[in-house]
Amino acid sequence: MFTAENLVNALSLGALYALIAVGYTMVYGIIKLINFAHGEIYMLGAFGALLAVDLGHGSANVLLAVVPAMLLCAAVGMSVDWTAYLPLRRRLPRADALSIALLALLGVGAIFYKLTGDSTHRWHAPAAHTAIGWSVLALVPVVILALALGEKAGLLGRSLGRVHSERLNALITAIGMSLILQTLAQLVWGAEPRAFPEAALPEFLSAPVPLGLPVTVLGKELLIWVTALAMMLGLHLLVSRTRMGMAMRACAMDQETAALMGVSVDRVIAFTFALGSAMAAVAGVLYAVKVGGGISYRMGYYPGLLAFAAAVLGGIGNIRGATLGGVLIGMVQGFTGGTFSAAFLVMILVLLVLPRGLLGEPQASRA
Amino acid sequence: MSDAPVLAVTKLRKQFGGVVAVKDVDFEVRRGSITALIGPNGAGKTTVFNLVTGNYEATAGSVSFTAPDGVAHALVGRRPDRIARLGIARTFQNIRLFGDVPTLDNVKLGLHSRTRAGVLAALLRLPAAREERDVRAAAYRYLDFVGLADKSHALARNLPYGEQRRLEIARALALAPSLLLLDEPAAGMNPQETADLMGLIRRIRDLGMTVLLIEHDMKLVMGISDHVVVLDHGEVIAAGTPGAVRADPAVVRAYLGNEEL
């Protein structure tokens, strides 16, 4: 329970959750969407680094591979926004069509999960997975084409447009995107968990750091703390001191007015996705380094949920809150031996007392 | 400078479902003028503003904006941020400041679009102390211009109503627009504040900007406008000099009703 070893572990987990949680909270702050695909971005970060290491043929080490992983995730994060969420925000005619397409995919994805065996063997049938996975993906263009044709023929659009509720559509779309990204990762990298090759891991990562503490701190733990601290500091400077940061804050306060001040809202949103995604990528790589493997298409699910809980716990939309929430959830996880229910229990208890989270501000009433 | 009107609105139409809010409206705003858009509540004035600034997309018709360099831009279908960057800034009927930040920061946001840096440049540049000083100095000048220099650190929402309206003007001016749209700038002001506001609007015009305003205060409208356009039920019912418009029977009917019939 409350041992020094657990504290070290808890701090590392907290740092990782914080890195993921800021992505949830920044996106929510600006477009009021819980981007449930964010956990998958974290997963793709680890895979991206693995890919870079593989391509580097032993000469690449993990610390360098973080950079391409961040770039990959920034690109994927923006693409997710452009393909899935932007059409919903803009109320384009094809928004309904895409939404339905993604819902259909969600359904197929659920069936796919159901079909692939019992719980013990679910993740050990790569061949069957690949076959079903490809057929799910093959459905994407078919469904989209069918809907596009339907729209051309005037069957969609107006009649469906009346019943839609935008926020909910975007949320379901996000869940669908999460499943799509998982499926894609599984197709590309298979179902078996992977690990970085030993050669890619610098030695200092697994060596104890002489900090003079009564507990052993390995290099990788220190790396996680230092990286997370530096990134949080950098994020703070970016948001508070740069023009882009000012534009982000303006968009979070009032998008319409920000646009009339010449702020390109779409660009700010794309940047926000890219930034949050790059931070999640770092967390994904660091996690794989920390546990010495576990790079799997499923790895984003629980950390994603926990980081979401952290963001809500801290007061969603508030970056410092997400950081605080991340550390808190990390503590709970570290000291309870990774009990998910404990983390959510803490979140629920905090929300009972502070419904807007630790640092959440009362909803600004717009004049 | 070009002789073409700053703004030429042609057959502009906006339908919300079955309601036609703006019905084939035509009018022009001459460069360097103060033009007023007036009419009873619900006449479609703010809708016209929203069509010009790109917040609404027109159902039909066109809006042409001629920049000071003489280049004409079609505004319909253009995004609000692009329109703002062309040089059209506005204020709102119901004040829309960033209330939880200081007044100076509100103005700094207006300055945001002035430097044309891309995402990457903005990212890489934690602005040098010098640039930050320049931006602050410029923001101060705008606050000073509207008479709020001593309120730079106050949170925008803590300002009295009249000062909030002036802060909105300062923020819009920070965009260095060639056309300024003011939506009921005198609403809720006492006579003294309104008189000050008239002076401010004249000074803005004297800087070379063109002003298009919506206003219910007839003293203000008749006192400073060069040209008045009257809307009723989404249609232009009269246009001309303040004196001509005031005498127009159609305008009198629109405002006073048609009880004699």
Boltz contact constraints between the chains, C-beta under 6 A:
constraints:
  - contact:
      token1: [A, 241]
      token2: [B, 126]
      max_distance: 6.0
  - contact:
      token1: [A, 242]
      token2: [B, 122]
      max_distance: 6.0
  - contact:
      token1: [A, 243]
      token2: [B, 112]
      max_distance: 6.0
  - contact:
      token1: [A, 243]
      token2: [B, 122]
      max_distance: 6.0
  - contact:
      token1: [A, 244]
      token2: [B, 122]
      max_distance: 6.0
  - contact:
      token1: [A, 244]
      token2: [B, 123]
      max_distance: 6.0
  - contact:
      token1: [A, 250]
      token2: [B, 109]
      max_distance: 6.0
  - contact:
      token1: [A, 253]
      token2: [B, 98]
      max_distance: 6.0
  - contact:
      token1: [A, 257]
      token2: [B, 96]
      max_distance: 6.0
  - contact:
      token1: [A, 259]
      token2: [B, 80]
      max_distance: 6.0
  - contact:
      token1: [A, 259]
      token2: [B, 81]
      max_distance: 6.0
  - contact:
      token1: [A, 260]
      token2: [B, 53]
      max_distance: 6.0
  - contact:
      token1: [A, 260]
      token2: [B, 80]
      max_distance: 6.0
  - contact:
      token1: [A, 260]
      token2: [B, 84]
      max_distance: 6.0
  - contact:
      token1: [A, 260]
      token2: [B, 90]
      max_distance: 6.0
  - contact:
      token1: [A, 261]
      token2: [B, 109]
      max_distance: 6.0
  - contact:
      token1: [A, 261]
      token2: [B, 110]
      max_distance: 6.0
  - contact:
      token1: [A, 262]
      token2: [B, 81]
      max_distance: 6.0
  - contact:
      token1: [A, 262]
      token2: [B, 84]
      max_distance: 6.0
  - contact:
      token1: [A, 262]
      token2: [B, 85]
      max_distance: 6.0
  - contact:
      token1: [A, 262]
      token2: [B, 113]
      max_distance: 6.0
  - contact:
      token1: [A, 263]
      token2: [B, 81]
      max_distance: 6.0
  - contact:
      token1: [A, 264]
      token2: [B, 81]
      max_distance: 6.0
  - contact:
      token1: [A, 271]
      token2: [B, 119]
      max_distance: 6.0
  - contact:
      token1: [A, 367]
      token2: [B, 94]
      max_distance: 6.0
  - contact:
      token1: [A, 367]
      token2: [B, 95]
      max_distance: 6.0
